[in-house]
Amino acid sequence: MALNWKLVIDCADPSALADFWAAALEYEVEDPSPLIDQLLAADHLPEAAVTEHRGRKVFRGYGAVRHPEDPYDPASGVGKGRRLLFQQVPEPKTVKNRLHIDLHAGPEGLAGLVARLEGLGAVKVQEVDKGPAGHWWVMRDPEGNEFCAA
């Protein structure tokens, strides 16, 4: 049986990066507010562990996005399928990623995808054209994490 997994990304501002990647991937930002309300009411979570983002309670230092068609737990808001979790870390990004996401263009084509991503805050780094083997852009998200648009 295959394992469930999520990709965890270290960052400075989890909520902002979750917003970027939700828009880039056309995913949904997870809403943990029902779980947070339960934990606060039961006195299992200190108020200091909670903040607000876009009118919702979120766990301080965390944000997540999930594929809109994948199952999720309505009580916690946690996705049970394709999912990215963003966690706040104190140190800045300093070197090239060892793992990255490739986004594949849909009907808008590569130029349309790149323009949409730039509009969301991504930056083009390098165009790579290998002819029949592929054509893509290396890009950076708003915190400098590299990814490819192909």
Helices and strands as residue ranges (DSSP letters): E 7-11, H 14-25, E 28-29, H 33-41, G 47-49, E 50-53, E 56-59, E 62-66, E 83-88, E 102-103, H 109-120, E 123-129, G 131-133, E 135-140, E 146-149
